[in-house]
C-alpha cells in the first residue's frame, strides 16, 4: 500500500517538532518498516534543519507565507488558524504531487498552515483520506475546548469564543469566528475517517456531531527510532533529584503549574531541579511574562533550568536520566506523546487528571494523577516519588509493561492498515 502523510512540520526537515510531528514520523516509519510505500508532504524545509535523513521521500509544499515578509506572514498564519483554510500555492503543488505519487490513502496530521484546501483536493481526486486529531484546534481556536473558569466547553467554535482570545483585533476575530464552523464543517464532510488517540477523544468528536461510524481510536505507536540509538549514548549531567517538563511554552501545556509546584517540592527536597524543554509558542508573550513572574515571586530561579527547544534525540536522553516527568496539561488532552515515551523508559509520570490521560495511568500503579490546576497536588506527588526509590522502580516497571501492551507497534500497525483498507473499500456507507 502507498500512503502519503501530510503535516505542517516534519522530523529532520524542520526545527519545530512537537508531539504531533513525532507521532506523524512514527506512523510513517512504522508503515515503512512494515514494507509499505510511504511519502510525506510538508511545508518548505527550514534552513539548517537537516540533522537526519528521513527513510522515505519528503516533499516540500510552498505556502503563501513563504513569499511575504516575516512580520506579515505571522498575521496570515493567524488568519488561517482562525478560519480562512485556503492556500492556492499549497493546493496547486499538492495537486501535482498527488498525480505524481498516486497514493492509495492520504493521512492528514496537524496541517493548519497547509490548510483544508488539501483535503478538498484529495477528495476531488477521489483518494480516501483520514485525519489524525492530536488536539482540539478543529473545534476551538485555542485548541483547548476550555472556558475561562477551566470548565470543559461543549459548544465549540463561534463568536462565543471571543472572551477566550487576545483582545487585539477583536473585530476581525469576530468576523472570522462567524464563518469558522461553516468552513470547517464543510471540510469535515470530505474526511472519510477521523483517528483519535483515546476513547475520551472519540466522545468529544461525537458530541460535536461527527458520526460515530467515521471515528476510529488508534493509540500512538511506540517510539520505533529509540532502537536506532544505544541506551548508553552520551547523556546530559543533571541533578540527582530531577524533574522534567517537555512541551511548548503555552498555557495549554501548563508549564506554569510545573513551575509553581516547585514551591512545594523545594520545601521537602531542597536540591530538586526542574528542567524545562520547550520552544516558545506563537503569540504567547503575555503567558511567558506570567510564568517568569512566578519564578521571581517565589525565588525559584536556581531551581529551574530552561533548555529551550531541543531535538527529539536530546529529549530522549533527558528522559533516560530524570527522576520524574510532569505533564500538567490544562485541557482535555488525548494522549501526550511524551507520556508514552517516559512510560516505555520506565520513568514515573505525574500528569493531569484530564481527557484521555487516565486511560493510561492507574493511580499509584502505572503513574500518578493530579488536579490539572493544583500546583500543590503536583508538588506533593512529585515529592512522594523523589523520596521513595522503591516506589519509582515499581511504578516505572508497571508503566513499561502497560505501555508495551497498549501501544504495541505490531498491533497499532495492524489497526492502522485496517483503517486504510476500510476507507478504500468504502465500508459503512460513509464514502
C-alpha positions in Angstrom: 0.0 0.0 0.0 1.2 3.5 -0.7 0.4 6.2 1.9 1.0 9.9 1.7 1.2 11.7 5.1 0.6 15.4 5.3 1.9 17.6 8.2 2.9 21.2 8.8 6.4 20.2 10.0 8.4 17.0 10.0 11.3 15.5 11.9 14.6 16.0 10.1 13.3 18.9 7.9 12.0 21.4 10.4 13.1 22.8 13.8 9.5 22.9 15.0 9.0 19.3 16.1 6.5 18.6 18.8 4.3 15.6 19.8 2.1 15.7 16.7 5.1 15.8 14.4 6.7 12.9 16.3 3.5 10.9 16.0 3.4 11.5 12.3 7.0 10.4 11.9 6.4 7.3 13.9 3.3 6.3 12.0 5.1 6.8 8.7 8.2 4.9 10.0 6.0 2.1 11.3 4.4 1.6 7.9 7.7 1.9 6.0 9.3 -0.7 8.3 6.4 -3.0 7.6 7.2 -2.9 3.9 4.6 -0.3 2.7 5.5 2.6 0.4 5.5 5.9 2.3 5.9 9.6 1.4 5.4 12.8 3.3 4.2 16.3 2.2 5.1 19.2 4.5 5.9 22.9 4.5 9.1 24.2 2.9 12.2 22.9 4.8 13.8 25.1 7.5 17.4 26.2 6.7 19.9 24.1 8.6 17.3 21.6 9.9 18.5 18.5 8.1 20.0 16.8 11.1 18.9 13.4 9.8 17.8 11.8 6.5 14.2 10.5 6.6 13.9 6.9 5.4 11.3 7.9 2.8 10.6 10.8 0.4 9.6 14.1 2.0 8.2 16.7 -0.4 8.1 20.4 0.5 5.0 22.3 -0.4 5.0 26.1 -0.8 2.6 28.3 1.1 1.6 31.9 0.7 3.6 33.0 3.7 6.9 31.9 2.0 6.6 34.9 -0.2 5.7 37.5 2.5 7.8 39.5 5.0 8.0 37.6 8.3 6.2 40.3 10.2 3.3 40.0 7.8 3.4 36.2 7.4 2.6 35.8 11.1 -0.8 37.5 10.6 -1.5 35.3 7.5 -0.9 32.3 9.7 -3.2 33.7 12.3 -6.0 34.2 9.7 -5.5 30.6 8.6 -5.6 29.4 12.2 -8.8 31.2 12.9 -10.9 30.4 9.8 -9.5 31.0 6.2 -8.4 27.5 5.4 -7.3 28.1 1.8 -3.8 28.3 0.3 -3.7 28.4 -3.5 0.1 27.6 -3.7 -0.1 24.6 -1.4 -3.2 23.3 -3.2 -1.7 23.5 -6.7 1.6 21.9 -5.6 -0.4 19.2 -3.7 -2.5 18.5 -6.8 0.7 17.8 -8.8 2.1 15.7 -6.0 -1.0 13.5 -5.9 -0.8 12.9 -9.6 2.8 12.0 -9.4 2.7 9.8 -6.3 -0.8 8.3 -6.9 -1.2 7.2 -3.2 -3.8 4.7 -2.1 -4.5 6.8 1.0 -3.8 10.3 2.3 -3.3 10.6 6.0 -3.5 14.1 7.4 -1.9 15.1 10.7 -1.5 18.6 12.0 -1.6 20.7 8.8 -3.4 24.0 9.7 -0.9 26.1 7.6 -1.1 23.9 4.6 -4.9 24.3 5.0 -8.0 22.3 4.3 -7.7 23.1 0.7 -5.5 20.0 0.5 -8.4 17.9 1.9 -10.6 19.3 -0.8 -8.0 18.3 -3.5 -7.6 14.8 -2.2 -11.3 14.4 -2.1 -11.7 15.8 -5.6 -9.2 13.2 -6.9 -11.3 10.5 -5.1 -8.4 9.4 -2.8 -9.5 8.0 0.6 -8.3 10.3 3.3 -8.2 10.3 7.1 -7.3 12.9 9.7 -5.5 12.2 12.9 -6.7 14.6 15.7 -4.0 15.5 18.2 -5.6 18.5 19.8 -8.9 20.3 19.5 -7.9 23.1 17.1 -10.5 21.7 14.6 -13.2 22.7 17.1 -11.6 25.6 19.1 -9.3 28.5 18.0 -7.4 28.0 21.3 -7.2 24.2 20.7 -8.3 23.6 24.3 -12.2 23.5 24.4 -11.8 25.1 27.8 -13.7 28.1 29.3 -12.0 30.8 31.3 -13.2 29.1 34.5 -11.4 25.9 33.4 -14.7 24.0 32.7 -15.0 21.9 29.5 -16.5 23.8 26.6 -19.0 21.6 24.7 -20.2 24.4 22.4 -17.2 24.5 20.1 -16.2 27.4 17.8 -18.1 30.5 17.0 -18.3 34.2 18.1 -18.8 32.9 21.6 -15.0 32.2 21.6 -14.1 35.9 21.7 -13.8 36.2 25.6 -11.1 33.4 25.5 -9.0 35.1 22.9 -6.5 38.0 22.9 -8.2 41.4 22.9 -6.3 42.7 19.9 -8.1 42.8 16.5 -11.3 41.6 18.2 -13.5 43.0 15.3 -11.5 40.9 12.8 -11.6 37.9 15.1 -15.4 38.2 15.3 -15.8 38.1 11.6 -13.5 35.1 11.2 -15.2 33.2 14.0 -18.5 33.9 12.5 -17.6 31.8 9.4 -15.2 29.3 11.0 -17.7 26.5 11.8 -19.2 26.6 8.3 -15.8 26.3 6.6 -14.6 23.6 8.9 -17.8 21.5 8.8 -17.8 21.6 5.0 -14.3 20.1 5.0 -15.2 17.5 7.7 -17.8 16.1 5.4 -15.0 15.2 3.0 -12.9 13.4 5.6 -13.6 9.7 5.4 -12.2 8.8 8.9 -11.1 10.7 12.0 -8.3 9.0 14.0 -8.2 9.7 17.8 -5.8 8.5 20.5 -8.3 7.7 23.3 -11.9 6.8 24.0 -12.4 10.2 25.7 -11.4 12.0 22.5 -13.8 9.8 20.5 -16.6 11.1 22.8 -15.6 14.7 22.2 -15.9 14.2 18.4 -19.2 12.5 18.8 -20.6 15.4 21.0 -19.5 17.8 18.3 -21.6 16.0 15.8 -19.2 13.8 13.8 -20.7 10.5 13.0 -19.6 7.6 15.3 -19.0 5.5 12.1 -16.3 7.9 11.0 -14.3 7.8 14.2 -11.5 5.3 15.0 -9.5 5.0 18.2 -5.9 4.0 17.3 -3.3 4.6 20.1 0.1 6.1 19.4 2.8 3.7 18.3 5.9 3.2 20.4 9.0 5.3 19.5 10.5 2.9 17.0 13.5 5.2 16.5 14.6 4.5 20.1 16.1 1.3 18.8 18.4 3.3 16.5 20.3 4.8 19.4 22.0 2.9 22.2 20.7 3.3 25.7 24.2 4.2 26.8 24.6 7.1 24.4 26.1 10.3 25.8 23.6 11.7 28.3 23.4 15.1 30.0 24.6 15.6 33.5 21.6 16.6 35.6 20.7 16.9 39.3 20.1 13.8 41.3 16.5 14.9 42.2 15.5 15.9 38.8 12.0 16.7 37.3 11.3 17.2 33.6 8.7 19.2 31.8 8.7 18.9 28.0 6.3 20.8 25.8 5.5 24.1 24.1 5.7 27.1 26.4 2.0 28.0 26.2 -0.9 27.9 28.6 -2.3 24.7 27.1 0.7 22.7 28.2 0.7 24.2 31.7 4.4 24.9 32.4 3.2 27.5 34.9 1.8 24.7 37.0 5.1 22.8 36.9 6.9 25.9 37.9 4.5 26.8 40.7 4.7 23.2 42.0 8.4 23.7 42.7 7.4 25.9 45.7 6.2 22.8 47.4 8.9 20.4 46.1 11.7 22.7 47.2 10.5 22.6 50.8 10.7 18.8 51.0 13.6 18.2 48.6 15.8 21.3 48.7 18.1 20.2 45.9 15.4 19.3 43.4 15.7 20.9 40.0 13.0 21.3 37.3 14.3 21.0 33.7 12.1 22.7 31.1 12.4 21.6 27.5 10.2 23.6 25.2 10.1 26.1 22.4 8.3 29.4 22.5 4.8 29.3 21.1 3.4 31.9 18.8 1.5 34.8 20.4 2.4 33.6 24.0 4.4 36.6 25.2 1.9 37.5 27.8 1.8 34.0 29.2 5.6 33.8 29.3 5.7 37.0 31.4 3.3 35.4 33.9 5.3 32.3 34.5 8.6 34.2 34.7 6.9 36.4 37.3 6.1 33.3 39.3 9.8 32.4 39.3 10.8 35.8 40.6 8.0 36.0 43.1 8.9 32.6 44.8 12.6 32.8 44.3 12.8 29.7 42.1 15.5 30.9 39.7 18.1 28.5 41.0 15.7 25.5 40.9 14.5 25.8 37.3 16.7 25.3 34.2 15.3 26.4 30.8 16.8 24.4 27.9 14.8 25.8 25.1 13.5 23.7 22.2 15.6 20.5 21.8 15.7 17.9 19.0 14.0 14.5 19.8 17.3 12.8 20.4 18.1 15.2 23.3 14.7 14.9 24.8 15.2 11.1 24.8 18.5 11.5 26.7 16.9 13.7 29.4 14.0 11.2 29.7 16.5 8.4 30.4 18.2 10.4 33.2 15.4 12.3 35.1 13.7 11.1 38.2 10.1 12.2 37.4 8.2 13.6 34.4 5.4 16.1 35.0 2.6 16.6 32.4 0.4 19.4 33.7 -1.9 19.5 30.7 -4.6 22.2 31.0 -7.1 20.9 28.6 -8.9 17.6 27.8 -5.8 16.1 26.2 -5.9 12.9 24.2 -2.7 11.1 24.9 0.5 13.1 25.3 3.3 11.5 23.3 5.9 12.4 26.0 3.9 10.2 28.4 4.2 7.2 26.1 8.0 7.8 25.8 8.5 8.1 29.5 6.5 5.0 30.4 8.4 3.0 27.8 11.6 4.0 29.5 10.2 3.1 32.9 10.0 6.6 34.2 7.3 7.6 36.7 4.8 10.3 35.5 2.7 12.8 37.4 0.0 14.0 34.9 -3.2 15.9 34.9 -6.4 14.0 35.6 -7.9 15.1 32.4 -9.1 13.9 29.0 -7.6 10.6 27.8 -4.7 10.6 30.2 -6.5 8.5 32.9 -6.9 5.7 30.3 -3.1 5.3 30.5 -2.4 5.9 34.2 -3.7 3.9 37.1 -3.1 5.9 40.3 -0.1 4.7 42.2 0.5 1.7 39.9 1.5 3.0 36.4 1.9 6.6 37.5 0.1 9.4 39.4 -2.7 11.8 38.5 -3.2 15.3 39.9 -5.7 18.1 39.6 -4.6 19.9 36.5 -5.0 23.3 38.2 -3.4 22.4 41.5 0.4 23.0 41.7 0.3 21.8 45.3 -1.1 18.4 44.4 1.5 18.1 41.6 4.3 19.1 44.0 3.1 16.6 46.7 3.1 13.7 44.3 6.5 14.6 42.8 7.9 14.7 46.3 6.5 11.3 47.2 8.3 9.8 44.2 11.6 11.6 44.8 11.6 10.4 48.4 10.8 6.8 47.6 13.2 5.0 45.2 11.3 1.7 45.6 8.1 3.3 44.5 9.8 4.8 41.5 11.1 1.4 40.5 7.7 -0.4 40.9 5.7 2.4 39.1 8.3 2.5 36.3 8.2 -1.2 35.8 4.4 -1.4 35.7 4.3 1.6 33.4 6.7 0.0 30.9 4.7 -3.3 30.9 1.4 -1.5 30.4 2.6 0.8 27.6 4.3 -2.0 25.7 1.0 -3.9 25.5 -1.3 -0.9 24.8 0.9 0.7 22.2 2.5 -2.4 20.7 3.7 -1.4 17.3 2.6 -4.6 15.6 -0.9 -4.1 16.9 -1.0 -0.4 16.0 0.3 -1.1 12.5 -2.5 -3.7 12.1 -5.2 -1.4 13.2 -3.9 1.4 11.0 -3.8 -0.7 7.9 -7.3 -2.0 8.7 -8.4 1.6 8.8 -6.8 2.3 5.4 -8.4 -0.8 3.9 -11.8 0.1 5.3 -11.6 3.6 3.7 -10.5 2.1 0.4 -13.4 -0.3 0.4 -15.9 2.4 1.4 -17.4 0.4 4.3 -20.3 1.7 6.4 -21.7 3.8 3.6 -19.7 6.9 4.6 -17.6 7.3 1.4 
